[in-house]
Amino acid sequence: MNADHLYANCKRWVILTLLVFTTQGCSSDHLIEQTFYTFGTEVTIQINHPDKQKAQQAIYDIEQAFYQINQDWHAWNPDSMLSHINQAIAQGQRFKVDQQTKNFIIKNQLHSQQSDSLFDPAIGGLIALWGFQGQTNPSPPSYEQRQAWLNTRPSIKDIYFIDQEMASYNPQVKLDFGGSAKGLAMDKAGEILQGYKITHALINIGGDIKVLGQKSNKQAWLIGLQNPKNPSEVLARIQPHDQQHVFTSGTYQRYFEWQGHRYSHIINPNTAWPADTFASVTVIHNDAVLADIAATALMIAGPSDWQRLSSQLNIDKVITVDQKGNIQMTPAMSKLAELTDRKKFASSSPDK
């Protein structure tokens, strides 16, 4: 398994792109673009800045930072920081971390609680059980295997800190931050761009977006949202504001098929079973880590509970697409997004 991938090796899975976001419109003379590969996906950075050398240096610094984040937070690379943390937890030992790592884990704990534990990065063991940590030829775990995991119910709530040392009350906790590490990377990219005083840029990590400023003096960044039921079709056009993040979770992005059934990598920690009601959920928020987490949590919550959960997470910009192609969009999201075919807009659009 290639240790450079935070997520599963795409060659080993039947995968569709999470989202195809495409910037549209006239080009800018000051637009610098570069693409590289990490987090198991393609990363594209576009910067609108008159100083080409400064822009290229910023892109280089972001690329190196992303490689390091991928290395540190890789869930199944035995040499990663996260693997060493998980080994310490399994052995009942403490592990010393820096303040940034501590803050990130505490933030994950807070948002996990706000999501009623539908988002829980302590489920690395469950993800591995389902075969989504690089295993070949995965198959669904048995009822007994799932129940055995639920009986121990590892939780991010089990993690505690003594000064800069972290430990767990539950040795079965195995952390996997695949649902929030992109948000951490977006924050780091923002810090680097701020250091270079670059205020106009777009960061695209496999379809998850960070927007700064504008594409040009007369043109905002415009993003195309892929229809999860028809990858060649643009479902909506989104024009985010400065400092906003667009994150999507989808059952179509990574899955395996077994005996005629499709199993998504997005797993409900409270049932040990993959989410299967929504095809995709897109969230916009200024907080990158929260947007990343919320997209996953609302995906698991499904049609019956996503509105309540979005309120708990303080998320008001959401687009949901169910398995039949029905679309719901919050009023706040409708101010930033326009469906390409309004006839597909669900009549039961939420009031808030």
DOTOR-352935 format. One record per atom (N, C-alpha, C): x, y negated, z; residue in one letter. Coordinates in steps of 0.1 Angstrom, whole numbers, padded with zeros to 4 digits, always signed. Layout:
# DOTOR-352935
XYZa;...
This chain:
# DOTOR-352935
+0008+0012+0000m;+0000+0000+0000m;+0009-0012+0000m;+0006-0022-0009n;+0014-0034-0009n;+0011-0043+0003n;+0021-0045+0011a;+0019-0053+0023a;+0017-0068+0020a;+0018-0072+0008d;+0015-0086+0005d;+0000-0089+0005d;-0009-0079+0006h;-0023-0082+0004h;-0029-0082+0018h;-0036-0093+0021l;-0044-0093+0034l;-0056-0085+0033l;-0062-0084+0021y;-0074-0076+0018y;-0070-0064+0010y;-0080-0056+0007a;-0077-0043+0000a;-0071-0045-0014a;-0062-0036-0018n;-0056-0037-0031n;-0067-0035-0042n;-0069-0046-0050c;-0080-0046-0060c;-0079-0034-0069c;-0068-0029-0072k;-0067-0018-0082k;-0073-0005-0076k;-0075-0005-0063r;-0081+0007-0057r;-0096+0007-0055r;-0102-0004-0059w;-0116-0006-0056w;-0124-0010-0068w;-0137-0007-0068v;-0146-0013-0078v;-0150-0026-0073v;-0144-0037-0078i;-0146-0050-0073i;-0150-0060-0083i;-0160-0068-0080l;-0163-0080-0088l;-0158-0092-0081l;-0155-0103-0088t;-0150-0115-0082t;-0160-0120-0072t;-0155-0125-0061l;-0163-0130-0050l;-0172-0141-0056l;-0166-0151-0062l;-0173-0162-0069l;-0164-0167-0080l;-0170-0170-0091v;-0162-0177-0101v;-0165-0192-0100v;-0156-0200-0095f;-0158-0214-0094f;-0150-0220-0105f;-0156-0229-0113t;-0148-0235-0123t;-0150-0250-0123t;-0139-0257-0123t;-0140-0272-0124t;-0143-0275-0138t;-0152-0285-0139q;-0157-0289-0152q;-0155-0304-0155q;-0155-0307-0168g;-0154-0321-0171g;-0141-0325-0177g;-0139-0338-0179c;-0127-0344-0185c;-0115-0341-0177c;-0103-0340-0184s;-0091-0338-0177s;-0085-0351-0172s;-0076-0350-0162s;-0070-0362-0157s;-0055-0361-0160s;-0049-0373-0164d;-0035-0374-0167d;-0026-0370-0155d;-0032-0372-0143h;-0024-0369-0131h;-0028-0356-0124h;-0034-0347-0132l;-0039-0335-0126l;-0028-0324-0128l;-0023-0319-0117i;-0013-0308-0117i;-0019-0296-0111i;-0018-0284-0118e;-0024-0272-0115e;-0014-0261-0114e;-0015-0252-0104q;-0007-0240-0103q;-0015-0229-0097q;-0012-0216-0102t;-0018-0204-0097t;-0008-0194-0092t;-0011-0188-0081f;-0003-0177-0076f;-0012-0167-0069f;-0006-0156-0064y;-0013-0145-0059y;-0010-0142-0045y;-0019-0142-0036t;-0017-0138-0022t;-0031-0135-0016t;-0032-0131-0003f;-0045-0127+0003f;-0052-0116-0006f;-0045-0109-0014g;-0052-0100-0023g;-0060-0106-0034g;-0057-0118-0037t;-0066-0125-0047t;-0057-0136-0054t;-0064-0142-0064e;-0057-0154-0071e;-0060-0167-0064e;-0050-0174-0062v;-0051-0188-0055v;-0047-0198-0066v;-0056-0208-0067t;-0053-0219-0077t;-0054-0232-0069t;-0044-0241-0071i;-0043-0254-0065i;-0042-0264-0076i;-0051-0274-0075q;-0051-0285-0084q;-0050-0298-0075q;-0040-0306-0080i;-0038-0319-0073i;-0038-0330-0082i;-0046-0341-0079n;-0046-0353-0087n;-0038-0363-0080n;-0025-0366-0085h;-0016-0375-0079h;-0006-0380-0089h;-0003-0393-0089p;+0006-0399-0099p;+0020-0394-0098p;+0024-0389-0086d;+0038-0385-0084d;+0038-0369-0086d;+0042-0365-0098k;+0042-0351-0102k;+0051-0343-0093k;+0063-0348-0090q;+0073-0341-0082q;+0067-0339-0068q;+0061-0349-0062k;+0056-0347-0049k;+0044-0337-0049k;+0036-0337-0059a;+0025-0328-0060a;+0030-0313-0061a;+0040-0311-0070q;+0046-0298-0071q;+0053-0293-0058q;+0059-0302-0051q;+0065-0298-0038q;+0055-0294-0028q;+0043-0302-0028a;+0032-0298-0019a;+0027-0284-0022a;+0025-0282-0035i;+0020-0269-0039i;+0030-0258-0035i;+0042-0260-0037y;+0052-0250-0032y;+0051-0247-0017y;+0050-0258-0010d;+0049-0256+0005d;+0036-0249+0009d;+0025-0252+0002i;+0013-0244+0005i;+0014-0230+0001i;+0021-0227-0010e;+0023-0213-0014e;+0031-0206-0004e;+0041-0211+0001q;+0050-0205+0011q;+0042-0203+0024q;+0034-0213+0028a;+0026-0212+0040a;+0015-0201+0039a;+0009-0200+0027f;-0001-0189+0025f;+0006-0175+0026f;+0018-0174+0020y;+0025-0161+0021y;+0027-0157+0036y;+0031-0167+0044q;+0034-0165+0058q;+0022-0161+0065q;+0011-0168+0063i;-0002-0165+0070i;-0007-0151+0066i;-0005-0148+0053n;-0009-0134+0049n;+0000-0124+0056n;+0013-0126+0057q;+0022-0117+0064q;+0018-0116+0079q;+0015-0127+0085d;+0013-0127+0100d;-0001-0120+0103d;-0011-0122+0095w;-0024-0118+0098w;-0029-0106+0090w;-0020-0099+0083h;-0024-0087+0076h;-0028-0076+0086h;-0039-0070+0084a;-0045-0061+0094a;-0039-0047+0094a;-0033-0043+0082w;-0028-0029+0082w;-0013-0028+0077w;-0006-0040+0076n;+0008-0039+0074n;+0015-0037+0087n;+0022-0026+0089p;+0027-0023+0102p;+0037-0033+0108p;+0042-0042+0099d;+0052-0052+0103d;+0046-0065+0106d;+0033-0067+0104s;+0027-0080+0106s;+0026-0083+0121s;+0024-0096+0124m;+0022-0100+0138m;+0009-0094+0143m;-0001-0093+0135l;-0014-0088+0139l;-0013-0073+0143l;-0006-0066+0135s;-0004-0051+0138s;+0004-0050+0151s;+0013-0058+0154h;+0020-0058+0167h;+0011-0061+0178h;+0002-0071+0176i;-0008-0074+0186i;-0017-0062+0189i;-0022-0056+0178n;-0031-0044+0179n;-0024-0032+0186n;-0011-0031+0184q;-0003-0020+0190q;-0003-0023+0205q;+0000-0035+0209a;+0001-0039+0223a;-0013-0037+0230a;-0024-0040+0223i;-0037-0038+0229i;-0040-0023+0231i;-0036-0015+0222a;-0039-0001+0223a;-0031+0005+0234a;-0019-0001+0237q;-0011+0004+0248q;-0013-0002+0261q;-0023-0011+0262g;-0027-0018+0274g;-0017-0029+0278g;-0009-0034+0269q;+0001-0044+0271q;-0003-0058+0267q;+0004-0068+0273r;+0002-0081+0269r;+0011-0085+0257r;+0007-0095+0249f;+0014-0099+0238f;+0015-0115+0238f;+0027-0120+0237k;+0029-0134+0237k;+0027-0140+0224k;+0019-0151+0223v;+0016-0158+0211v;+0018-0173+0212v;+0019-0179+0200d;+0021-0194+0201d;+0007-0201+0202d;+0007-0214+0204q;-0005-0221+0207q;-0015-0221+0195q;-0009-0221+0183q;-0018-0221+0171q;-0025-0208+0170q;-0018-0197+0173t;-0025-0184+0173t;-0035-0183+0184t;-0032-0187+0195k;-0041-0187+0206k;-0054-0195+0203k;-0052-0207+0198n;-0064-0215+0194n;-0072-0209+0184n;-0066-0202+0174f;-0074-0196+0163f;-0082-0184+0169f;-0076-0176+0178i;-0084-0165+0183i;-0095-0170+0192i;-0093-0181+0200i;-0103-0186+0209i;-0115-0192+0200i;-0111-0198+0189k;-0122-0203+0180k;-0130-0192+0174k;-0123-0181+0171n;-0131-0169+0166n;-0140-0163+0177n;-0135-0164+0189q;-0144-0159+0200q;-0156-0168+0202q;-0155-0181+0201l;-0166-0190+0202l;-0176-0188+0191l;-0172-0187+0178h;-0181-0185+0167h;-0187-0171+0167h;-0180-0162+0172s;-0185-0148+0173s;-0197-0148+0183s;-0195-0155+0194q;-0206-0156+0204q;-0218-0164+0198q;-0216-0174+0190q;-0227-0182+0184q;-0234-0174+0173q;-0227-0164+0168s;-0233-0155+0157s;-0240-0143+0163s;-0242-0142+0176d;-0247-0130+0182d;-0239-0118+0179d;-0226-0120+0178s;-0216-0110+0175s;-0218-0103+0161s;-0226-0109+0152l;-0226-0104+0139l;-0213-0106+0131l;-0206-0116+0135f;-0192-0118+0131f;-0184-0114+0143f;-0175-0104+0141d;-0167-0100+0152d;-0154-0094+0147d;-0143-0101+0148p;-0130-0097+0142p;-0123-0085+0150p;-0130-0080+0160a;-0125-0069+0168a;-0129-0055+0162a;-0134-0055+0150i;-0139-0043+0144i;-0130-0037+0134i;-0117-0040+0135g;-0107-0034+0126g;-0108-0019+0125g;-0111-0012+0137g;-0112+0002+0137g;-0124+0007+0129g;-0135-0001+0129l;-0147+0003+0122l;-0145+0001+0107l;-0138-0010+0103i;-0134-0013+0089i;-0126-0002+0084i;-0116+0003+0092a;-0108+0014+0087a;-0116+0027+0086a;-0125+0029+0095l;-0134+0041+0095l;-0142+0041+0082l;-0146+0030+0077w;-0153+0029+0064w;-0144+0030+0052w;-0131+0029+0055g;-0122+0031+0043g;-0118+0018+0037g;-0120+0006+0044f;-0117-0007+0038f;-0104-0013+0042f;-0095-0005+0047q;-0081-0010+0050q;-0071-0003+0041q;-0074-0002+0028g;-0064+0003+0019g;-0065+0018+0016g;-0074+0025+0022q;-0075+0039+0019q;-0080+0042+0005q;-0076+0053+0000t;-0080+0057-0014t;-0092+0066-0012t;-0101+0066-0022n;-0112+0075-0022n;-0120+0075-0009n;-0125+0064-0005p;-0133+0063+0007p;-0146+0069+0006p;-0152+0073+0018s;-0165+0078+0018s;-0172+0074+0031s;-0185+0073+0032p;-0191+0068+0044p;-0188+0077+0056p;-0185+0071+0068p;-0183+0079+0080p;-0196+0086+0084p;-0194+0096+0092s;-0206+0104+0097s;-0213+0096+0107s;-0226+0100+0110y;-0233+0094+0121y;-0226+0095+0134y;-0220+0106+0137e;-0212+0109+0149e;-0200+0099+0150e;-0193+0097+0139q;-0182+0088+0139q;-0186+0074+0142q;-0197+0070+0136r;-0202+0056+0138r;-0207+0054+0152r;-0214+0064+0157q;-0219+0063+0171q;-0207+0063+0181q;-0197+0071+0179a;-0185+0071+0188a;-0179+0057+0188a;-0179+0050+0177w;-0173+0037+0177w;-0182+0027+0184w;-0195+0028+0182l;-0205+0020+0189l;-0205+0022+0204l;-0202+0034+0208n;-0202+0037+0223n;-0190+0030+0230n;-0179+0027+0222t;-0168+0020+0228t;-0170+0005+0226t;-0177+0001+0216r;-0181-0013+0211r;-0170-0023+0214r;-0158-0022+0207p;-0148-0032+0208p;-0154-0046+0204p;-0150-0056+0211s;-0155-0070+0209s;-0144-0080+0211s;-0144-0090+0203i;-0135-0102+0205i;-0136-0108+0219i;-0148-0105+0225k;-0150-0110+0239k;-0141-0103+0249k;-0136-0091+0245d;-0127-0084+0253d;-0113-0090+0254d;-0110-0099+0245i;-0096-0105+0245i;-0096-0116+0256i;-0085-0117+0263y;-0083-0128+0273y;-0068-0132+0273y;-0066-0144+0279f;-0053-0150+0279f;-0048-0153+0293f;-0035-0151+0295i;-0029-0155+0307i;-0017-0164+0302i;-0019-0177+0303d;-0010-0187+0297d;-0009-0184+0282d;+0003-0180+0277q;+0005-0177+0263q;+0005-0163+0259q;+0001-0154+0269e;+0000-0140+0267e;-0014-0136+0265e;-0017-0128+0255m;-0030-0123+0253m;-0031-0108+0256m;-0043-0103+0260a;-0045-0089+0263a;-0060-0086+0261a;-0063-0074+0263s;-0077-0069+0261s;-0082-0061+0272s;-0094-0063+0276y;-0100-0054+0286y;-0104-0040+0280y;-0104-0040+0267n;-0108-0027+0259n;-0097-0023+0250n;-0090-0012+0253p;-0079-0008+0244p;-0084-0003+0230p;-0097-0002+0228q;-0102+0002+0215q;-0103-0010+0205q;-0101-0022+0210v;-0101-0034+0201v;-0090-0033+0191v;-0093-0035+0179k;-0084-0035+0168k;-0088-0047+0159k;-0080-0058+0160l;-0084-0070+0153l;-0081-0070+0138l;-0091-0076+0131d;-0090-0078+0117d;-0096-0091+0114d;-0088-0101+0109f;-0093-0115+0107f;-0096-0117+0092f;-0099-0107+0085g;-0103-0109+0071g;-0114-0118+0068g;-0123-0120+0079g;-0134-0129+0077g;-0132-0143+0081g;-0120-0147+0085s;-0117-0161+0089s;-0103-0165+0086s;-0094-0157+0081a;-0081-0161+0078a;-0079-0170+0066a;-0089-0170+0057k;-0089-0180+0046k;-0091-0194+0051k;-0100-0194+0061g;-0103-0207+0068g;-0090-0213+0074g;-0083-0204+0081l;-0070-0208+0087l;-0061-0213+0076l;-0060-0206+0065a;-0051-0211+0054a;-0055-0224+0048a;-0069-0226+0047m;-0073-0239+0042m;-0069-0251+0052m;-0070-0248+0065d;-0066-0258+0074d;-0051-0262+0073d;-0043-0251+0071k;-0028-0253+0069k;-0026-0261+0056k;-0033-0258+0045a;-0031-0265+0033a;-0035-0280+0035a;-0045-0283+0043g;-0049-0296+0045g;-0038-0304+0053g;-0032-0297+0062e;-0021-0304+0070e;-0009-0307+0060e;-0006-0298+0051i;+0005-0300+0042i;+0002-0312+0033i;-0010-0312+0027l;-0014-0323+0018l;-0014-0336+0026l;-0019-0336+0038q;-0019-0349+0046q;-0005-0354+0048q;+0005-0344+0050g;+0019-0348+0052g;+0025-0355+0040g;+0020-0351+0028y;+0025-0357+0016y;+0016-0369+0012y;+0006-0372+0020k;-0003-0383+0017k;-0010-0381+0004k;-0014-0369+0001i;-0021-0365-0011i;-0036-0364-0006i;-0045-0371-0013t;-0058-0372-0009t;-0068-0367-0019t;-0063-0362-0030h;-0072-0357-0041h;-0067-0343-0045h;-0074-0333-0041a;-0069-0319-0044a;-0081-0309-0043a;-0079-0298-0049l;-0089-0287-0048l;-0080-0274-0046l;-0084-0267-0035i;-0077-0254-0032i;-0088-0243-0034i;-0084-0233-0042n;-0093-0222-0046n;-0087-0209-0042n;-0091-0202-0031i;-0086-0189-0027i;-0097-0179-0031i;-0095-0173-0042g;-0104-0163-0046g;-0119-0167-0047g;-0122-0179-0049g;-0135-0184-0050g;-0140-0192-0038g;-0132-0192-0028d;-0135-0201-0016d;-0127-0214-0018d;-0134-0225-0015i;-0129-0238-0020i;-0127-0248-0009i;-0116-0256-0010k;-0114-0268-0002k;-0113-0280-0011k;-0121-0290-0008v;-0122-0302-0017v;-0116-0314-0010v;-0107-0321-0016l;-0103-0334-0011l;-0104-0344-0022l;-0111-0355-0019g;-0112-0367-0028g;-0119-0363-0041g;-0113-0367-0052q;-0119-0366-0065q;-0109-0359-0075q;-0115-0354-0086k;-0106-0349-0097k;-0099-0360-0105k;-0106-0371-0106s;-0100-0383-0113s;-0107-0395-0107s;-0103-0407-0111n;-0108-0419-0106n;-0123-0420-0108n;-0128-0414-0119k;-0142-0415-0123k;-0150-0403-0122k;-0144-0392-0117q;-0150-0379-0117q;-0148-0371-0105q;-0159-0366-0099a;-0158-0358-0087a;-0155-0343-0091a;-0151-0336-0081w;-0149-0321-0084w;-0162-0315-0086w;-0164-0307-0096l;-0176-0300-0099l;-0174-0285-0099l;-0181-0277-0092i;-0179-0263-0090i;-0190-0255-0095i;-0187-0244-0103g;-0198-0235-0107g;-0199-0223-0098g;-0211-0220-0094l;-0213-0209-0085l;-0218-0197-0093l;-0211-0186-0092q;-0214-0174-0100q;-0227-0167-0095q;-0235-0163-0104n;-0247-0155-0100n;-0242-0141-0097n;-0244-0136-0084p;-0239-0123-0080p;-0246-0111-0088p;-0257-0114-0094k;-0264-0103-0101k;-0260-0103-0116k;-0254-0114-0121n;-0249-0115-0134n;-0237-0123-0135n;-0225-0117-0133p;-0212-0124-0132p;-0209-0134-0143p;-0215-0132-0154s;-0212-0141-0165s;-0220-0154-0165s;-0229-0155-0155e;-0239-0166-0155e;-0236-0175-0143e;-0236-0188-0145v;-0235-0198-0134v;-0248-0200-0128v;-0249-0197-0115l;-0262-0198-0108l;-0265-0213-0104l;-0255-0220-0100a;-0257-0234-0096a;-0244-0242-0098a;-0246-0255-0099r;-0234-0264-0099r;-0234-0272-0086r;-0222-0272-0080i;-0221-0278-0067i;-0211-0289-0068i;-0214-0300-0061q;-0205-0312-0061q;-0203-0315-0046q;-0193-0308-0040p;-0190-0311-0026p;-0184-0325-0023p;-0185-0329-0011h;-0180-0342-0007h;-0165-0340-0003h;-0158-0351-0001d;-0145-0351+0004d;-0144-0343+0018d;-0134-0335+0019q;-0131-0327+0031q;-0141-0316+0034q;-0148-0312+0024q;-0158-0301+0026q;-0152-0288+0020q;-0157-0277+0026h;-0153-0263+0022h;-0165-0255+0017h;-0163-0248+0007v;-0174-0240+0001v;-0169-0225+0002v;-0176-0217+0011f;-0172-0203+0013f;-0184-0194+0010f;-0181-0183+0004t;-0191-0174+0000t;-0188-0160+0005t;-0198-0153+0009s;-0197-0138+0013s;-0206-0131+0004s;-0202-0119-0002g;-0210-0112-0011g;-0208-0097-0010g;-0219-0090-0011t;-0218-0075-0011t;-0213-0070-0024t;-0212-0078-0035y;-0207-0074-0048y;-0192-0076-0049y;-0186-0083-0040q;-0172-0086-0041q;-0163-0075-0039q;-0166-0066-0030r;-0157-0055-0026r;-0166-0044-0020r;-0165-0032-0027y;-0174-0021-0022y;-0168-0008-0028y;-0174+0003-0024f;-0172+0016-0031f;-0185+0022-0033f;-0185+0032-0043e;-0197+0039-0046e;-0195+0054-0042e;-0206+0059-0036w;-0205+0073-0031w;-0219+0080-0033w;-0219+0090-0041q;-0231+0098-0044q;-0243+0089-0048q;-0240+0079-0057g;-0250+0071-0063g;-0254+0059-0054g;-0247+0057-0043h;-0250+0045-0034h;-0238+0036-0033h;-0240+0023-0032r;-0230+0013-0031r;-0229+0009-0016r;-0216+0009-0011y;-0214+0005+0003y;-0205-0007+0003y;-0209-0018+0008s;-0202-0031+0009s;-0192-0031+0021s;-0181-0039+0019h;-0171-0040+0030h;-0176-0049+0041h;-0188-0056+0040i;-0193-0064+0050i;-0201-0056+0060i;-0196-0053+0072i;-0202-0043+0081i;-0208-0050+0093i;-0220-0046+0097n;-0226-0052+0109n;-0220-0045+0121n;-0213-0052+0130p;-0207-0046+0141p;-0217-0040+0151p;-0229-0045+0151n;-0239-0040+0160n;-0246-0027+0156n;-0245-0024+0143t;-0251-0011+0138t;-0240-0002+0132t;-0228-0007+0129a;-0218+0001+0123a;-0221+0004+0108a;-0230-0004+0102w;-0235-0001+0089w;-0233-0013+0080w;-0230-0011+0067p;-0228-0023+0058p;-0240-0031+0056p;-0239-0044+0055a;-0250-0053+0051a;-0254-0050+0037a;-0267-0050+0035d;-0272-0047+0022d;-0285-0054+0017d;-0288-0065+0025t;-0301-0072+0021t;-0298-0084+0012t;-0287-0092+0015f;-0283-0103+0006f;-0273-0098-0004f;-0273-0104-0016a;-0262-0102-0025a;-0251-0112-0023a;-0254-0124-0019s;-0244-0134-0016s;-0250-0145-0007s;-0241-0151+0001v;-0244-0163+0009v;-0233-0173+0007v;-0237-0185+0004t;-0227-0196+0002t;-0230-0207+0013t;-0219-0211+0019v;-0220-0221+0030v;-0210-0232+0027v;-0215-0245+0030i;-0206-0256+0029i;-0205-0263+0043i;-0193-0266+0047h;-0191-0272+0060h;-0177-0279+0060h;-0175-0289+0068n;-0162-0296+0069n;-0152-0287+0076n;-0156-0278+0085d;-0148-0269+0093d;-0145-0257+0085d;-0133-0254+0080a;-0130-0243+0071a;-0132-0230+0078a;-0127-0228+0090v;-0128-0215+0097v;-0143-0212+0100v;-0150-0222+0104l;-0165-0220+0107l;-0172-0216+0094l;-0169-0223+0083a;-0176-0220+0070a;-0173-0205+0066a;-0160-0201+0068d;-0156-0187+0065d;-0164-0177+0073d;-0164-0180+0086i;-0171-0171+0095i;-0186-0171+0093i;-0192-0183+0091a;-0207-0184+0089a;-0211-0176+0077a;-0204-0177+0066a;-0208-0170+0054a;-0210-0155+0056a;-0200-0149+0064t;-0201-0135+0068t;-0213-0132+0077t;-0214-0141+0088a;-0225-0138+0098a;-0239-0139+0092a;-0241-0149+0083l;-0254-0151+0077l;-0257-0140+0067l;-0246-0135+0061m;-0248-0124+0052m;-0253-0111+0059m;-0248-0109+0071i;-0252-0097+0079i;-0266-0100+0085i;-0269-0112+0089a;-0282-0116+0095a;-0293-0112+0085a;-0291-0115+0072g;-0302-0111+0063g;-0313-0121+0062g;-0323-0118+0053p;-0334-0128+0051p;-0342-0131+0064p;-0343-0121+0073s;-0352-0123+0084s;-0346-0132+0095s;-0333-0134+0095d;-0327-0140+0107d;-0316-0151+0104d;-0314-0153+0091w;-0303-0162+0088w;-0305-0177+0092w;-0318-0181+0091q;-0321-0195+0095q;-0319-0197+0109q;-0323-0188+0118r;-0320-0190+0132r;-0306-0190+0135r;-0298-0181+0129l;-0284-0180+0131l;-0276-0192+0126l;-0281-0197+0115s;-0274-0209+0109s;-0276-0221+0119s;-0287-0222+0125s;-0289-0232+0135s;-0280-0231+0147s;-0278-0218+0152q;-0269-0216+0163q;-0255-0220+0159q;-0251-0218+0147l;-0237-0221+0142l;-0236-0235+0137l;-0247-0243+0138n;-0247-0257+0133n;-0243-0258+0118n;-0249-0249+0110i;-0247-0248+0096i;-0260-0253+0089i;-0259-0263+0081d;-0272-0267+0074d;-0271-0267+0059d;-0260-0263+0054k;-0258-0263+0039k;-0256-0248+0035k;-0267-0242+0030v;-0266-0227+0027v;-0274-0224+0014v;-0269-0215+0006i;-0276-0209-0005i;-0275-0194-0003i;-0287-0187-0003t;-0287-0173-0002t;-0293-0167-0015t;-0288-0155-0018v;-0293-0148-0030v;-0296-0133-0025v;-0308-0128-0026d;-0310-0115-0021d;-0308-0105-0032d;-0310-0092-0030q;-0307-0082-0039q;-0316-0082-0051q;-0327-0089-0050k;-0336-0090-0062k;-0334-0102-0070k;-0324-0110-0065g;-0321-0123-0073g;-0329-0135-0068g;-0337-0133-0057n;-0344-0145-0051n;-0334-0154-0044n;-0336-0167-0046i;-0327-0177-0041i;-0334-0186-0031i;-0327-0188-0020q;-0332-0199-0010q;-0320-0209-0008q;-0324-0221-0007m;-0315-0232-0005m;-0320-0241+0006m;-0311-0245+0015t;-0316-0254+0026t;-0317-0268+0019t;-0325-0277+0025p;-0326-0291+0020p;-0312-0298+0019p;-0304-0296+0029a;-0291-0303+0029a;-0282-0298+0018a;-0283-0285+0015m;-0275-0279+0004m;-0281-0285-0010m;-0294-0286-0011s;-0300-0291-0023s;-0295-0305-0027s;-0289-0313-0018k;-0284-0326-0021k;-0270-0324-0028k;-0264-0313-0027l;-0250-0311-0032l;-0250-0301-0044l;-0261-0293-0045a;-0261-0282-0055a;-0274-0283-0064a;-0272-0280-0076e;-0283-0279-0086e;-0283-0266-0093e;-0295-0259-0092l;-0296-0246-0098l;-0296-0248-0113l;-0290-0239-0121t;-0290-0240-0135t;-0304-0236-0141t;-0312-0228-0133d;-0325-0224-0138d;-0334-0225-0125d;-0341-0236-0124r;-0350-0238-0112r;-0361-0229-0111r;-0365-0222-0122k;-0375-0212-0121k;-0372-0200-0112k;-0359-0199-0110k;-0354-0188-0101k;-0354-0192-0086k;-0357-0204-0084f;-0357-0209-0070f;-0368-0203-0062f;-0365-0197-0051a;-0376-0190-0043a;-0386-0200-0038a;-0399-0196-0038s;-0410-0205-0033s;-0409-0206-0018s;-0403-0197-0012s;-0402-0197+0003s;-0390-0204+0008s;-0386-0215+0001s;-0374-0222+0005s;-0376-0227+0019s;-0365-0226+0028p;-0367-0230+0042p;-0370-0244+0044p;-0376-0248+0055d;-0379-0261+0058d;-0368-0268+0064d;-0359-0261+0070k;-0347-0267+0077k;-0336-0258+0077k;
